[in-house]
């Protein structure tokens, strides 16, 4: 074999790998910028800005916004058409960690996540003294952690959250001593009529010395009655997850808490949904179970 051909082949392979590495770095930078931009816009929308105003204040140009929307719609459309033509169904996502291509992909994702974290974390620290403790979730966890007495008449399966002031050590907790179906009326079974479907969340402030005091809805900018959930209340009624979402969003807005950097592109969709759903007075909703469930 001609040595010149071997050297030429090695040179071509090396140059091709160099171009691929440069392209990968560029794609990584674009992915980091896009994620930071989406999270910034979602945060501003969650704190009361309109989508247009949030994009302007975050430095997103009209052409960039249009290009991202078109690209997102194109990806969704192509995936939908492919599923229709090939009759594909959603299957569990499995990763072969021994595959070199999958290893490189996972490594790229890890580098992108670290880059996003390094940029986003200072913003969450400098904006507010408060942050959400994501290691604490669920009313049962909060009741057990703070030793809150409860009557043991319901399963503590409602949502819950805890917020911490890193400067003073104060805490704000959101929890419920009711089940998502309210309080249990009897022990005959687990049918809908065995519950009163009148649950309620509680918002408490815990001082540095551990004193727990209740907070009113006006303190977090919400009307009274938002903390109630279940169709047993008078209209307007709210399901458990919706009442918790309103309380959660109100506390984030009151204390100017910025969400962590593990959000995806769905964060903007959720922020818009939360604003459109919780930003205006809601119509009464019939949350009773289907007719064939009733006694």
C-alpha positions as CSV (number, residue, x, y, z in Angstrom):
1,X,0.0,0.0,0.0
2,X,1.3,3.4,-0.9
3,X,2.4,5.3,2.2
4,X,1.1,8.5,0.7
5,X,-2.4,7.0,0.5
6,X,-2.3,6.0,4.2
7,X,-1.1,9.4,5.3
8,X,-3.8,11.0,3.2
9,X,-6.5,8.8,4.7
10,X,-5.3,9.6,8.2
11,X,-5.3,13.3,7.4
12,X,-8.9,13.1,6.1
13,X,-10.1,11.2,9.1
14,X,-8.4,13.6,11.5
15,X,-9.9,16.7,9.7
16,X,-13.3,15.1,9.6
17,X,-13.1,14.4,13.4
18,X,-12.0,17.9,14.1
19,X,-15.0,19.4,12.1
20,X,-17.4,17.0,13.9
21,X,-16.0,18.1,17.3
22,X,-16.4,21.8,16.4
23,X,-19.9,21.1,15.1
24,X,-20.7,19.3,18.4
25,X,-19.4,22.2,20.5
26,X,-21.5,24.7,18.4
27,X,-24.6,22.5,18.9
28,X,-23.9,22.4,22.6
29,X,-23.6,26.1,22.9
30,X,-26.9,26.6,20.9
31,X,-28.6,24.1,23.2
32,X,-27.4,25.9,26.3
33,X,-28.5,29.3,25.0
34,X,-31.9,28.0,24.0
35,X,-32.5,26.3,27.3
36,X,-31.5,29.5,29.3
37,X,-33.7,31.6,27.0
38,X,-36.7,29.4,27.5
39,X,-36.3,29.2,31.2
40,X,-35.9,33.0,31.5
41,X,-39.0,33.6,29.4
42,X,-40.9,31.0,31.4
43,X,-39.8,32.6,34.7
44,X,-40.9,36.1,33.6
45,X,-44.3,34.8,32.4
46,X,-44.8,32.9,35.7
47,X,-44.1,36.2,37.6
48,X,-46.8,38.1,35.7
49,X,-45.2,39.2,32.4
50,X,-47.0,38.7,29.1
51,X,-45.3,36.4,26.6
52,X,-44.3,39.3,24.3
53,X,-43.0,41.4,27.2
54,X,-41.1,38.5,28.6
55,X,-39.4,37.7,25.3
56,X,-38.4,41.4,24.9
57,X,-37.0,41.7,28.4
58,X,-35.1,38.4,28.0
59,X,-33.5,39.6,24.9
60,X,-35.3,37.2,22.5
61,X,-35.7,38.7,19.1
62,X,-38.8,38.2,17.0
63,X,-36.9,36.2,14.4
64,X,-35.4,33.9,17.1
65,X,-38.9,33.3,18.6
66,X,-40.4,32.6,15.2
67,X,-37.6,30.2,14.3
68,X,-37.9,28.3,17.5
69,X,-41.6,28.0,17.2
70,X,-41.4,26.7,13.6
71,X,-38.7,24.3,14.5
72,X,-40.7,22.9,17.5
73,X,-43.8,22.6,15.4
74,X,-41.8,20.9,12.6
75,X,-40.4,18.3,15.0
76,X,-43.8,17.6,16.5
77,X,-45.4,17.3,13.0
78,X,-42.7,15.0,11.7
79,X,-43.0,12.7,14.8
80,X,-46.8,12.6,14.4
81,X,-46.6,11.7,10.7
82,X,-44.0,9.1,11.3
83,X,-46.2,7.5,14.0
84,X,-49.2,7.5,11.7
85,X,-47.4,6.0,8.7
86,X,-45.5,3.4,10.6
87,X,-48.1,2.8,13.3
88,X,-45.5,3.2,16.0
89,X,-46.5,3.1,19.6
90,X,-44.7,4.6,22.5
91,X,-42.3,2.2,24.1
92,X,-40.1,2.4,27.1
93,X,-36.9,4.3,26.4
94,X,-33.9,2.1,26.8
95,X,-30.3,3.1,26.5
96,X,-27.5,0.7,25.7
97,X,-24.7,2.1,27.8
98,X,-22.1,-0.1,26.0
99,X,-22.8,1.6,22.7
100,X,-20.1,4.2,22.0
101,X,-22.6,6.5,20.2
102,X,-24.9,6.4,23.3
103,X,-22.0,7.1,25.6
104,X,-21.1,10.2,23.6
105,X,-24.7,11.3,23.6
106,X,-25.0,10.9,27.3
107,X,-21.7,12.7,27.8
108,X,-23.0,15.6,25.7
109,X,-26.2,15.8,27.7
110,X,-24.2,15.9,30.9
111,X,-22.0,18.7,29.7
112,X,-25.1,20.7,28.6
113,X,-26.7,20.2,32.0
114,X,-23.6,21.3,33.8
115,X,-23.2,24.4,31.6
116,X,-26.9,25.3,32.1
117,X,-26.5,24.9,35.9
118,X,-23.4,27.1,36.0
119,X,-25.2,29.9,34.3
120,X,-28.6,29.6,35.9
121,X,-27.6,29.0,39.6
122,X,-26.3,32.6,40.2
123,X,-29.6,34.0,38.9
124,X,-31.6,32.0,41.4
125,X,-29.3,33.1,44.3
126,X,-29.1,36.8,43.5
127,X,-32.8,37.3,42.8
128,X,-34.3,36.1,46.0
129,X,-33.3,34.9,49.5
130,X,-36.0,32.2,49.2
131,X,-35.8,28.9,47.4
132,X,-37.9,25.7,47.3
133,X,-36.6,22.6,49.1
134,X,-37.2,20.0,46.4
135,X,-36.1,17.2,48.7
136,X,-39.3,17.7,50.7
137,X,-42.5,16.8,48.8
138,X,-45.9,15.7,49.8
139,X,-48.0,16.5,52.8
140,X,-47.1,13.2,54.6
141,X,-43.4,14.1,54.4
142,X,-44.0,17.6,55.7
143,X,-46.2,16.4,58.6
144,X,-43.6,13.8,59.6
145,X,-40.7,16.2,59.3
146,X,-42.2,19.0,61.4
147,X,-44.1,16.6,63.8
148,X,-47.5,18.2,63.0
149,X,-50.3,16.5,64.9
150,X,-53.1,15.1,62.8
151,X,-56.2,13.0,63.5
152,X,-55.2,9.9,61.4
153,X,-58.6,9.9,59.8
154,X,-57.3,10.3,56.2
155,X,-54.5,9.2,54.0
156,X,-52.0,12.0,53.8
157,X,-51.6,11.7,50.0
158,X,-52.1,15.4,49.1
159,X,-49.3,17.5,47.6
160,X,-47.0,19.6,49.7
161,X,-44.0,21.9,49.4
162,X,-41.4,23.6,51.6
163,X,-39.7,26.9,51.0
164,X,-36.6,28.1,52.9
165,X,-35.0,31.6,53.5
166,X,-31.3,31.0,53.3
167,X,-30.4,34.2,55.1
168,X,-32.8,34.0,58.2
169,X,-33.6,30.3,58.2
170,X,-37.4,30.9,58.1
171,X,-39.6,28.4,56.3
172,X,-42.9,28.4,54.6
173,X,-44.7,25.0,54.2
174,X,-47.8,24.1,52.2
175,X,-49.6,20.9,53.3
176,X,-53.0,19.3,54.0
177,X,-54.2,17.1,56.8
178,X,-56.9,15.8,54.4
179,X,-56.8,13.1,51.7
180,X,-57.2,14.2,48.1
181,X,-60.8,13.0,48.7
182,X,-61.2,14.9,51.9
183,X,-62.0,13.3,55.3
184,X,-63.2,9.8,55.6
185,X,-66.8,9.4,56.8
186,X,-66.9,5.7,57.6
187,X,-64.9,2.5,57.3
188,X,-67.3,0.5,55.1
189,X,-65.1,0.8,52.0
190,X,-63.4,3.1,49.6
191,X,-66.3,4.3,47.5
192,X,-66.8,7.9,46.6
193,X,-69.6,8.3,49.1
194,X,-67.3,7.2,52.0
195,X,-65.5,10.6,51.8
196,X,-66.8,14.1,52.3
197,X,-64.6,15.5,49.4
198,X,-64.0,18.7,51.4
199,X,-60.2,19.0,51.7
200,X,-58.1,22.1,52.3
201,X,-54.5,23.1,52.2
202,X,-52.7,25.0,55.0
203,X,-49.9,27.5,54.6
204,X,-47.7,28.0,57.7
205,X,-44.7,30.1,58.4
206,X,-42.1,28.6,60.6
207,X,-39.8,31.0,62.4
208,X,-36.1,30.4,63.3
209,X,-37.1,29.1,66.8
210,X,-39.5,26.6,65.3
211,X,-42.7,28.5,66.0
212,X,-45.4,27.6,63.5
213,X,-48.0,30.2,62.6
214,X,-50.7,30.1,59.9
215,X,-50.6,32.5,56.9
216,X,-53.7,33.9,55.2
217,X,-54.3,33.7,51.5
218,X,-54.1,37.5,51.2
219,X,-50.5,37.4,52.3
220,X,-49.6,35.5,49.1
221,X,-52.0,37.5,46.9
222,X,-54.9,35.0,46.6
223,X,-58.5,35.2,47.6
224,X,-59.9,33.1,50.4
225,X,-61.2,29.7,49.4
226,X,-58.4,28.9,46.9
227,X,-57.0,26.5,49.5
228,X,-60.1,24.4,49.4
229,X,-60.3,21.4,47.0
230,X,-62.9,18.8,46.2
231,X,-66.5,18.9,44.8
232,X,-68.0,18.9,48.3
233,X,-67.5,22.7,48.6
234,X,-69.7,25.3,47.2
235,X,-68.7,26.6,43.7
236,X,-66.2,27.6,42.5
237,X,-64.7,24.2,43.1
238,X,-61.1,23.1,42.5
239,X,-59.4,19.7,42.2
240,X,-56.5,19.0,44.6
241,X,-53.7,19.4,42.0
242,X,-55.2,22.8,40.8
243,X,-55.5,24.3,44.3
244,X,-51.9,23.2,45.1
245,X,-50.7,24.6,41.8
246,X,-52.2,28.0,42.6
247,X,-50.7,28.1,46.0
248,X,-47.3,27.0,44.7
249,X,-47.3,29.6,41.9
250,X,-48.5,32.4,44.3
251,X,-45.6,31.6,46.8
252,X,-43.1,31.6,44.0
253,X,-44.4,35.0,42.8
254,X,-44.6,36.5,46.3
255,X,-41.1,35.6,47.3
256,X,-39.7,35.9,43.7
257,X,-38.4,32.3,43.7
258,X,-36.8,31.1,40.5
259,X,-37.2,27.5,39.5
260,X,-34.0,25.4,39.3
261,X,-32.2,24.6,36.1
262,X,-33.7,21.2,35.5
263,X,-36.6,22.5,33.5
264,X,-37.2,21.4,30.0
265,X,-38.8,23.3,27.1
266,X,-42.1,22.3,28.5
267,X,-41.6,25.0,31.2
268,X,-42.8,27.7,28.9
269,X,-45.9,25.8,28.0
270,X,-46.7,25.2,31.7
271,X,-46.0,28.9,32.5
272,X,-48.5,30.0,29.9
273,X,-51.0,27.4,31.0
274,X,-50.6,28.5,34.6
275,X,-51.1,32.2,33.7
276,X,-54.1,31.6,31.5
277,X,-55.7,29.3,34.0
278,X,-54.9,31.0,37.3
279,X,-54.6,34.6,36.2
280,X,-58.3,35.2,35.8
281,X,-61.5,34.4,37.8
282,X,-62.4,30.8,37.1
283,X,-65.9,29.5,36.2
284,X,-67.5,27.0,38.6
285,X,-66.4,23.5,37.7
286,X,-68.4,20.3,38.4
287,X,-65.9,18.0,39.9
288,X,-68.3,15.3,41.0
289,X,-67.4,11.7,39.9
290,X,-69.2,10.2,36.9
291,X,-72.9,9.5,37.5
292,X,-72.4,5.7,37.6
293,X,-70.1,6.1,40.6
294,X,-72.6,7.9,42.7
295,X,-74.7,6.1,45.3
